[in-house]
Amino acid sequence: MPDHLLAVTGASGALGRLVVDRLLALVPAARVLAVVRDPATVADLAERGVGVRRGDYDRPETLDFTGVERLLLISSPVLDDGTRARQHRAVIAAAEDARLLVYTSFLGADRDAGAHHDTEAALRERPHTILRNPFYTDAFVQTGAELTSGTGGRGLNTATRADLAAAAAAVLVAAAGHEGRAYDLTGPLWTFPAVAAALHVAHREQAPAGPMGYLHGLAAAGRLERQTGDLELLLGRAPTGAVEAFRAARR
Ligand SMILES: NC(=O)c1ccc[n+]([C@@H]2O[C@H](COP(=O)([O-])OP(=O)(O)OC[C@H]3O[C@@H](n4cnc5c(N)ncnc54)[C@H](OP(=O)(O)O)[C@@H]3O)[C@@H](O)[C@H]2O)c1
């Protein structure tokens, strides 16, 4: 049989699971391959007929993409740029026969140095599509009685994981049209005060501690306000707004 599999790395993760779910609505399960470090983490997917293969970014000898037509490389969660770029290069090298490599990059990676930038450069040698994701709306959602933020009321261009997964699945199943393209994906701009008003809850300006505080600071500096139509283009519909995402989490 000619190569026909649509493979997803990081398939045990939050985004990967959503991509596989979406693929199962679009193609027969036998065409979907979940690549994971530990097959036990996706036993439920195997039960649904999805192929499961072991593959560890840190162990190139485990990476086998035989039969894979198109591969979605979900970026590694490792923070160290050198390690992360090496992991991604190992996957790209192992998938030498794939006819399309789709990669979850990050907004701004075309300019900013780092693992995403290096991975994009490696992908340019191969048939590829780059999906530059924004921050996930999911990470900003709050379910408390009031909303607090350190964003100074500035806009956020986040998108839901589910929408970013649907966009990735759409590229994987498309017959043509995405090769050589890079998409800068952004959700509809939202602000904490506006979401609080829509939810009829109070908003208080108070930056969260830890990593979320850093992200709120980026928003306060106006760094998350860029807008493009690329996510809507890939989805064929308007991306999910923050109010809807907050409401879904609070139900
Ligand atoms: N846009 C954003 O806001 C944002 C936020 C956070 C992260 N990210 C990036 O987007 C990616 C996907 O997000 P997510 O929410 O799905 O993250 P996640 O739930 O942490 O999933 C990460 C996935 O990577 C897999 N993985 C980790 N190390 C691996 C290795 N050495 N070899 C093979 N697979 C490995 C994990 O597998 P195991 O189940 O074996 O651990 C898991 O499936 C992240 O990995 C990160 O690069 C984006």
The ligand as a Gaussian input file, in Angstrom:
#p B3LYP/6-31G(d) Opt

LIG

0 1
 N        0.716000      27.948000      22.496000
 C        0.779000      27.796000      23.810000
 O        0.169000      28.537000      24.607000
 C        1.599000      26.676000      24.377000
 C        1.633000      26.472000      25.746000
 C        2.366000      25.412000      26.233000
 C        3.065000      24.597000      25.369000
 N        3.011000      24.829000      24.021000
 C        3.732000      23.974000      23.052000
 O        2.753000      23.217000      22.363000
 C        2.989000      21.817000      22.557000
 C        1.661000      21.090000      22.656000
 O        0.909000      21.638000      23.716000
 P        0.110000      20.687000      24.709000
 O       -0.777000      21.566000      25.474000
 O       -0.424000      19.521000      23.978000
 O        1.306000      20.182000      25.676000
 P        1.318000      18.860000      26.562000
 O       -0.057000      18.479000      26.965000
 O        2.340000      19.068000      27.619000
 O        1.841000      17.714000      25.562000
 C        3.190000      17.591000      25.226000
 C        3.350000      16.293000      24.442000
 O        4.729000      16.141000      24.096000
 C        5.081000      14.801000      24.364000
 N        6.515000      14.668000      24.606000
 C        7.240000      15.258000      25.596000
 N        8.512000      14.882000      25.496000
 C        8.601000      14.017000      24.442000
 C        9.652000      13.281000      23.864000
 N       10.905000      13.323000      24.348000
 N        9.378000      12.494000      22.807000
 C        8.113000      12.418000      22.295000
 N        7.070000      13.106000      22.801000
 C        7.329000      13.884000      23.880000
 C        4.288000      14.438000      25.607000
 O        4.264000      13.040000      25.732000
 P        4.156000      12.277000      27.149000
 O        2.690000      11.971000      27.325000
 O        4.961000      11.030000      26.934000
 O        4.722000      13.174000      28.209000
 C        2.941000      15.042000      25.235000
 O        2.236000      14.208000      24.365000
 C        3.859000      21.751000      23.808000
 O        4.650000      20.569000      23.810000
 C        4.691000      23.011000      23.687000
 O        5.775000      22.831000      22.788000
 C        2.286000      25.830000      23.523000

